[in-house]
Amino acid sequence: MDNLNQDLTSLLRRAGLDNSGGEWGSRILLVAGIVLICYLAVKLFRHLVTPALQRISAQTRTMWDDHLFDDKVLHAACRLIPPVLLYLLLPLAFGDDPSLLKLLHKGCSIYLIVVTIALLNTFLSALYDISNKHETLRDRPLKGIYQMLKLVTVSVGIVLIIGILIDRNATSILAGLGASAAVLMLIFKDSILGLVAGVQLSANDMLRPGDWITMSKYGADGYVIEVTLTTVKVQNFDKTITTIPPYALVSDSFQNWRGMRECGGRRIKRSVFIDARTIRRCTPEETARLRETGYLADTSQEIVNLQALREYLANYLRNCPDVRSDLMLMVRTLQPTSEGVPLEFYCFTRHFEWIPYEAFQSALTDRVLTLLPEFGLQAFQRPAGTDLHERH
């Protein structure tokens, strides 16, 4: 450092700038020259080094270097040049005034720490963009982890700045903060819990951005749009936004519908109540008619009309292109109730989105209801006031 200062001093003296007299006129000229050098160095970096690095990164096949050498990161790196040059060159102008030079060096050090923090935060943002475009990492809730790293970076920078201002070592400041650790944990409780919960959510693959989750305790029923250090944002189907603490997703129970998409089928489980008085054995004429219409397979044994309907619906679902025949599929009758005999059809459709799913489910229910008369069955329905009035 001293050799460099001596070389720079001799260079400026040969240029006609001498600070040996300590006059403020020469100091102002020296400061102006130092500022000009910093300005030219920044311009050189922005207009020569930055385009060269970007051209090199553009010629590579990988994409991560394009994010690391984009304008934001390189401009943040460019801000490191002025404080470094000022720290090195200020002794030329204020070498004969140690107290003032020490004060200016403190300012340069603080300036350097601030721009370094900004560079690290920009670098972490670039890493987050890279992870979002990576096939393996794009669905991981990593935003909270990056936010925690930024928070640690800022905290370390603040400790270093305080140490510079009070002329204390950073380790002694951290040791002093140990006595107030309980207060700090209380202040950063949500951040600490959010970090731990984010690591658990990511490690166990419990939640990803874009997942459809249901958490009735918090009124959440929709898609996860963002996972941060302190909140998980869920956009409900009514377009409202529900925010949930990340640690609540770990400590409480929630339903994730991602498995439905991964398996390729969404479940349909619906029942139609059959009037028990209409369930009976089919007559030979009815059996023949059902065979002719294709509702009943060739069989020589007597069959109950509800059984015939179950077999027809099961065969229809197996051959329906909108139903996953390789997944669970059945049509069954449940325990009879006072409202009739429930006929349940259980299958998985290929439609995931809400509107196509509901449209297919409604069409399937309509088909079952319209088929009941063909099998001599009726749906159970409680009598309404108009029904009782018509009977009288």
Protein Blocks (a to p, Z undefined) as FASTA:
>chain_A
ZZmmmmmmmmmmmnopafklopaklmmmmmmmmmmmmmmmmmmmmmmmmmmmmmmmmmpm
bfklmmmmmmklmmmmmmmmmmmmmmmmmmmmmmmmmklmmmmmmmmmmmmmmmmmmmmm
mmmmmmmmmmmmpmklmmpcfklmmmmmmmmmmmmmmmmmmmmmnopafklmmmmmmmmm
mmmmmmmmmmmmmmmmmmmmmmnopacehiacddfknopacddfbdcfkbccdddfkopa
cdddfklmmmmccddfklmmmnopacddddddddfklgccddfklmmmmmmnopaccdfb
dcdfklmmmmmmmmmmmmpmkbcfkbccddddddddfkbccdddddddfbfbfklmmmmm
mmmmmmmmmmmmmnopacdddddfklmmmmZZ
